[in-house]
């Protein structure tokens, strides 16, 4: 029998004894009044060996037990940290000490009533007067110093990862602040938060491969959305709303890597009577406020780059950046020359895609040279079918992409509101899709019709949780509480599924 099996057997024995003695090992409620970090803060000035008269009620998971005979020390972890719990002969009733020794294991969730104290070593603790078992654990926690080492196991059993690793737990506290800060910023700017459909009859609003499914009740083939309601929000601009935004999940049936997931959180806003230059000003202001809120500073290191959002933001020209780093003229050079350059640079690409997809792959290579912060502008119209053409050069569009640490961390543009131009671009996208380009957009007849009623000049912008992953210098999958995993194979005998 392994040590783990012995521990499980002992836990099961104690559970049976508890039930036999009439104790419910899975309580219904405990009235928590206090938390670890607050207790420590309020009682930091106590003298060593001093005990307060203030009553405390705290609950949490037992992480360590040290039985020294007359003293039992245990570390209890709650939602705000850890604190030491002390059972002391002469101070804690014999009944409670006996109950703890007989039934409590590491991993159990307990409730304690007592008083704050500071031990002779100067550690703020809780002197127990009464203890209650709230939930009996039957499986052992990972070892303290080794924990969950396998990455896939950590993701699959994220609850254990969060118990054993406070740094991981803190990621998601910061992530909540991140989205909260974005929402607060936009609400303060008088944007209206809205909701748009997740299920759509056409995959629009972005260049991406959608997930397909079937709606049985309506007998329709439908898609999970690939944008945060871009075409829907622009219909709201037609309807007369001036400022809207949505934060939600979107889905793209594409590859997984350090920066990409199949389902993730995105925010998109739309601002009527504005263009991409107005969007850049608003986005720079928003990023600075959000980053300051999350990190407490505008300076950070990520993915090997040193970034300072407080410095002047640069403007990077799409055509010039590619010319600078590859010598390729995106408007004059043909596909063969672009492929040759990609081969020289050892950049992978699909040889079946069209020239403009190849150029965008080339851009991604060049982008790694840019620390930022800044905006990439003047993208070719062929890769931005929803953006308004540039007044200065109709080959280009009024688009801006946020560039930080060699990556695109946000994308916006002056929205195309010419229904005839939009119609032609949708037709071109349809041609590309028929040739096998799965990322091309569907022709959205209803959206074109809406534009014919008139949409005001509008700036739209979107940012995903990739920005957050860059702020804390982690792969994006590390920043998802429960990332999608392949199911574990059922190891039970006789199960052939």
C-alpha positions in Angstrom: 0.0 0.0 0.0 1.4 3.4 -1.0 1.6 6.3 1.4 -1.2 8.1 -0.5 -3.4 5.0 -0.2 -2.7 4.9 3.6 -3.7 8.5 4.0 -6.9 8.0 2.1 -7.7 4.9 4.1 -7.2 6.8 7.4 -9.3 9.7 6.2 -12.1 7.3 5.3 -11.8 5.6 8.7 -12.2 9.0 10.5 -15.2 9.8 8.3 -17.0 6.6 9.3 -16.2 7.3 13.0 -17.6 10.8 12.7 -20.8 9.6 11.1 -21.1 6.8 13.7 -20.7 9.3 16.5 -23.5 11.5 15.2 -21.4 14.3 13.8 -22.3 15.6 10.3 -18.9 15.8 8.4 -20.4 18.1 5.8 -22.0 21.1 7.6 -24.8 23.3 6.2 -23.5 26.7 7.2 -20.9 28.6 9.2 -21.3 32.3 10.0 -17.9 33.7 9.0 -17.2 37.1 10.5 -13.4 37.5 10.0 -10.7 36.8 7.5 -7.0 36.1 7.8 -5.5 39.2 6.3 -7.8 41.5 8.3 -7.1 39.7 11.6 -3.4 40.1 11.0 -3.7 43.8 10.1 -5.9 44.7 13.0 -3.7 42.9 15.6 -0.3 43.6 14.2 0.6 45.8 17.2 -0.2 43.2 19.9 2.7 42.3 22.2 4.1 38.8 22.2 1.9 36.4 24.2 -0.9 39.0 24.4 -4.5 37.8 23.9 -7.3 40.1 23.0 -10.9 39.8 24.2 -12.4 40.5 20.8 -14.3 37.4 19.5 -13.3 36.0 16.1 -15.1 33.6 13.7 -13.0 32.4 10.9 -13.2 29.4 8.5 -10.8 27.9 6.0 -8.8 24.8 4.9 -6.3 23.1 7.1 -2.9 23.3 5.4 -0.5 22.3 8.1 -0.8 20.5 11.5 1.9 20.6 14.2 1.1 18.7 17.4 3.5 19.7 20.2 1.5 18.0 23.0 0.2 21.0 25.1 0.1 23.1 21.9 -1.4 22.3 18.5 -0.5 24.7 15.7 -2.4 24.6 12.4 -2.3 26.9 9.4 -5.8 27.7 8.0 -6.1 29.1 4.5 -9.2 31.3 3.6 -10.0 33.4 0.6 -7.7 36.2 1.7 -4.6 34.3 2.8 -3.4 32.1 5.7 -3.3 32.4 9.5 -2.1 30.3 12.3 -4.7 28.6 14.5 -3.6 27.6 18.1 -5.2 25.0 20.4 -3.6 25.4 23.8 -4.1 23.2 26.9 -5.8 25.3 29.6 -7.0 27.9 27.1 -8.9 25.6 24.7 -11.4 23.1 26.1 -10.3 19.5 26.4 -13.3 18.5 24.3 -12.2 20.7 21.4 -8.6 19.5 21.6 -9.7 15.9 21.7 -12.0 16.4 18.7 -9.2 18.0 16.7 -6.7 15.3 17.4 -9.2 12.5 16.7 -10.9 13.8 13.5 -9.1 16.7 11.8 -6.7 16.1 8.9 -4.7 18.4 6.5 -7.2 19.3 3.8 -10.3 19.5 6.0 -12.3 22.7 6.0 -13.0 23.9 9.6 -14.7 26.8 11.4 -13.0 28.3 14.4 -14.3 30.6 17.2 -11.7 32.3 19.4 -9.7 35.4 20.1 -6.7 37.1 18.4 -3.3 36.6 20.0 0.3 37.0 19.2 2.6 34.1 20.0 5.9 34.3 21.8 7.6 34.3 18.3 5.5 37.3 17.3 3.0 35.7 14.9 -0.6 36.9 14.9 -2.8 33.9 15.4 -6.2 32.8 16.6 -6.5 31.1 20.0 -9.3 28.5 19.5 -12.2 28.3 21.9 -14.5 26.2 19.7 -13.8 24.3 16.5 -16.2 22.8 14.0 -15.7 20.5 11.1 -17.3 21.9 8.0 -16.2 19.6 5.2 -14.1 16.4 5.5 -11.5 15.9 2.8 -11.0 12.4 1.6 -8.1 12.8 -0.9 -4.7 14.2 0.2 -3.5 17.6 -1.1 -0.4 17.7 -3.2 2.8 17.9 -1.3 3.6 21.4 -0.2 7.1 21.7 -1.9 6.3 19.7 -5.0 2.6 20.5 -5.7 1.2 19.9 -9.2 4.2 19.9 -11.5 2.6 18.7 -14.7 1.1 21.6 -16.6 -1.8 19.6 -18.0 -2.6 18.2 -14.5 -2.5 21.8 -13.1 -5.1 22.9 -15.7 -7.2 19.8 -15.3 -7.2 20.1 -11.5 -7.1 23.9 -11.3 -8.9 23.9 -7.9 -5.8 22.1 -6.4 -3.5 24.5 -8.2 -5.3 27.5 -6.7 -5.2 25.9 -3.2 -1.5 25.2 -3.3 -0.3 28.3 -5.3 -1.2 31.8 -4.1 0.5 33.3 -7.1 -1.9 31.5 -9.4 -4.9 32.5 -7.3 -3.7 36.1 -7.5 -3.7 36.0 -11.3 -7.5 35.7 -11.4 -8.0 38.5 -8.8 -5.9 40.7 -11.1 -7.9 39.6 -14.1 -11.2 40.5 -12.4 -9.7 44.0 -11.7 -8.6 44.2 -15.4 -12.1 43.7 -16.8 -13.6 45.7 -14.0 -11.3 48.6 -14.8 -12.2 48.5 -18.6 -16.0 48.4 -17.8 -15.7 51.3 -15.3 -13.7 53.4 -17.7 -16.3 53.0 -20.5 -19.3 53.5 -18.2 -17.6 56.7 -16.9 -17.4 57.8 -20.6 -21.2 57.2 -20.8 -21.0 54.1 -23.0 -24.0 51.8 -22.9 -23.2 48.2 -22.0 -25.2 45.8 -24.3 -25.5 42.2 -25.2 -25.5 40.7 -28.7 -26.2 37.2 -30.0 -23.7 34.4 -29.4 -25.4 32.2 -32.1 -25.4 33.7 -35.6 -26.6 32.6 -39.0 -23.4 34.0 -40.7 -19.9 34.3 -39.3 -19.2 38.1 -39.5 -17.3 40.8 -37.9 -13.8 39.3 -38.2 -11.5 37.2 -40.4 -11.5 33.9 -38.5 -12.7 30.3 -38.8 -16.0 29.8 -36.8 -17.3 26.9 -34.9 -20.4 25.4 -36.6 -23.4 23.8 -35.0 -27.1 23.1 -35.7 -30.1 24.7 -34.1 -32.7 21.9 -33.9 -35.8 23.9 -33.1 -35.3 26.2 -36.1 -33.5 23.6 -38.2 -30.7 26.0 -39.0 -26.9 25.6 -39.4 -25.4 28.3 -37.2 -22.1 29.6 -35.9 -20.7 30.6 -32.6 -19.7 34.3 -32.9 -16.2 35.2 -33.9 -16.4 38.9 -32.9 -18.0 40.7 -29.9 -21.1 41.6 -31.9 -19.4 43.9 -34.4 -22.1 43.9 -37.0 -24.8 44.0 -34.4 -23.2 47.0 -32.6 -22.9 48.8 -35.8 -26.6 48.2 -36.4 -27.1 50.0 -33.1 -25.2 52.9 -34.5 -27.8 52.9 -37.3 -30.5 52.8 -34.7 -29.3 56.0 -33.0 -27.1 54.9 -30.1 -23.9 56.9 -29.9 -21.7 54.8 -27.6 -22.0 51.0 -26.9 -19.7 48.2 -25.7 -19.9 44.6 -24.9 -17.7 42.3 -22.8 -18.2 38.6 -23.4 -17.0 35.3 -24.8 -16.2 34.7 -28.5 -15.1 31.6 -30.3 -12.6 30.9 -33.1 -11.9 27.4 -34.4 -8.2 28.0 -34.9 -4.8 27.0 -33.5 -3.6 27.2 -29.9 -0.4 28.9 -28.8 1.0 31.3 -26.3 -1.3 34.1 -27.6 -4.4 32.3 -28.9 -7.3 30.2 -27.6 -10.5 28.9 -29.2 -12.8 30.6 -26.7 -11.9 33.8 -24.8 -13.2 37.1 -23.4 -13.2 40.1 -25.7 -14.4 43.7 -25.3 -15.6 45.8 -28.3 -16.8 49.4 -28.2 -18.4 51.6 -30.9 -18.3 55.4 -30.9 -20.5 57.3 -33.3 -19.4 60.5 -35.0 -15.7 59.6 -34.6 -12.8 58.2 -36.6 -9.8 56.1 -35.9 -7.8 59.1 -34.6 -10.4 59.7 -31.9 -10.3 56.0 -31.2 -6.5 56.1 -30.7 -6.8 58.9 -28.1 -9.5 57.1 -26.2 -7.7 53.7 -26.3 -4.4 55.2 -25.0 -6.2 56.8 -22.1 -8.0 53.6 -21.3 -4.9 51.4 -21.4 -3.0 53.7 -19.1 -5.8 53.8 -16.5 -6.5 50.0 -16.7 -2.8 49.0 -16.5 -2.2 51.4 -13.6 -5.2 49.9 -11.8 -4.0 46.3 -12.4 -0.2 46.6 -12.0 0.1 49.9 -10.0 2.6 51.1 -12.6 2.9 51.9 -16.3 6.3 50.2 -16.6 6.5 46.4 -16.8 8.5 43.6 -18.4 6.9 41.0 -20.6 7.9 38.3 -23.1 11.5 39.7 -23.1 10.5 43.4 -23.7 10.7 46.4 -21.3 7.5 48.4 -21.8 6.6 51.9 -20.6 3.1 53.0 -21.4 3.9 56.4 -20.0 6.2 57.3 -22.9 5.0 58.9 -26.1 3.1 56.3 -28.2 4.6 55.7 -31.6 2.9 55.5 -35.0 4.1 52.6 -37.2 3.2 52.5 -40.9 2.2 49.1 -42.1 3.9 49.4 -45.5 7.0 51.1 -44.2 7.6 48.6 -41.4 7.6 45.7 -43.8 9.8 47.5 -46.2 12.2 48.4 -43.4 12.7 44.9 -42.0 12.2 42.7 -45.2 12.8 45.0 -48.2 9.4 43.9 -49.6 7.2 46.4 -51.3 3.7 45.1 -50.5 2.0 46.8 -53.4 4.6 46.1 -56.1 6.1 42.7 -55.3 4.3 39.5 -56.3 3.5 36.3 -54.4 6.6 34.5 -55.5 8.9 37.2 -54.2 7.0 37.3 -50.9 7.1 33.5 -50.5 10.9 33.6 -51.2 11.3 36.2 -48.5 9.3 34.1 -46.0 11.4 31.1 -46.8 14.6 33.1 -46.2 13.2 34.3 -42.9 12.2 30.7 -42.0 8.6 31.8 -41.4 5.9 29.1 -41.8 3.0 29.8 -44.1 0.3 28.0 -46.1 1.3 28.2 -49.8 -2.3 28.1 -50.8 -3.3 31.4 -49.3 -3.5 34.6 -51.3 -0.9 37.4 -51.5 -2.4 39.6 -48.8 -2.5 36.7 -46.3 1.2 36.2 -47.0 1.8 39.9 -46.5 0.0 39.8 -43.1 2.2 36.8 -42.1 5.2 38.9 -43.1 3.9 41.8 -40.9 3.7 39.5 -37.9 7.4 38.7 -38.3 8.2 42.4 -38.5 6.0 43.3 -35.5 8.3 41.3 -33.2 10.8 44.1 -33.8 8.6 46.7 -32.2 8.5 47.2 -28.4 5.8 49.9 -28.4 3.7 51.3 -27.1 2.3 52.4 -30.4 -0.3 52.1 -33.1 0.2 50.3 -36.4 -1.7 52.2 -39.1 -2.4 52.3 -42.8 -3.3 48.6 -43.3 -4.1 47.4 -46.9 -7.8 47.4 -47.7 -7.6 43.7 -48.7 -7.0 42.6 -45.1 -9.6 44.9 -43.5 -12.9 44.3 -45.2 -14.9 46.3 -42.6 -12.7 49.4 -42.3 -13.1 52.8 -44.0 -10.7 53.6 -46.9 -8.1 56.2 -46.2 -8.8 59.7 -47.6 -5.2 60.0 -48.6 -4.6 56.6 -50.2 -7.6 54.4 -51.2 -5.4 51.3 -51.1 -5.3 51.6 -47.4 -7.8 51.9 -44.5 -8.1 54.0 -41.4 -7.2 51.3 -39.0 -5.1 51.2 -35.8 -3.6 48.2 -34.0 -2.2 48.6 -30.5 1.5 47.3 -30.6 3.0 46.3 -27.2 6.0 44.0 -26.7 6.0 42.8 -30.4 2.3 41.8 -30.4 -1.0 43.2 -31.5 -3.0 43.9 -28.3 -6.0 45.7 -29.6 -7.6 46.5 -33.0 -9.8 49.4 -34.2 -10.7 51.4 -37.2 -13.0 54.0 -38.8 -15.9 51.8 -39.6 -17.0 51.4 -43.2 -20.4 53.1 -43.6 -20.6 53.1 -47.4 -23.1 50.3 -48.2 -21.9 49.9 -51.8 -18.2 49.7 -50.9 -19.1 47.2 -48.1 -21.1 45.1 -50.6 -18.2 44.9 -53.0 -15.8 43.8 -50.2 -18.2 41.1 -49.0 -18.4 39.9 -52.6 -14.6 39.7 -52.6 -14.6 37.8 -49.3 -17.1 35.3 -50.8 -14.8 34.7 -53.7 -11.9 34.0 -51.4 -14.0 31.7 -49.3 -15.0 29.7 -52.4 -11.3 29.3 -53.2 -10.7 27.7 -49.8 -9.8 30.7 -47.5 -11.7 29.6 -44.4 -10.9 32.9 -42.6 -12.8 35.0 -45.1 -16.1 36.6 -44.0 -19.6 35.6 -45.1 -21.7 38.0 -47.1 -24.1 39.6 -44.6 -27.0 40.9 -46.7 -28.9 42.2 -43.6 -25.9 44.3 -42.5 -25.6 45.8 -46.0 -29.3 46.6 -45.9 -28.9 48.3 -42.5 -26.1 50.5 -43.9 -28.4 51.6 -46.6 -30.5 53.3 -44.0 -27.5 55.3 -43.0 -24.8 54.7 -40.3 -23.0 57.8 -38.9 -19.2 58.0 -39.0 -18.1 55.5 -36.3 -15.0 54.2 -34.7 -14.9 50.7 -33.4 -12.3 49.0 -31.2 -11.8 45.5 -29.7 -9.3 44.0 -27.2 -9.2 40.5 -25.8 -7.7 39.0 -22.7 -4.4 38.6 -24.6 -3.7 42.1 -23.3 -4.0 40.9 -19.7 -1.8 37.9 -20.3 0.9 40.3 -21.6 0.5 42.6 -18.6 1.4 39.7 -16.2 3.9 38.1 -18.6 2.1 34.7 -18.8 0.9 32.5 -21.7 -2.8 33.2 -22.3 -3.8 29.6 -21.3 -2.3 30.2 -17.9 -4.7 33.1 -17.5 -7.9 31.0 -18.0 -9.4 29.5 -14.9 -10.6 26.3 -16.6 -9.0 26.0 -20.1 -10.5 23.5 -22.5 -8.9 20.0 -22.0 -9.1 16.7 -23.8 -11.2 14.3 -21.6 -9.1 11.9 -19.5 -9.3 8.3 -20.6 -11.6 6.3 -18.4 -9.3 3.8 -16.7 -12.1 1.6 -15.2 -12.0 -2.0 -16.3 -14.8 -3.0 -18.6 -15.5 0.5 -19.9 -14.8 0.4 -23.6 -15.9 4.0 -24.4 
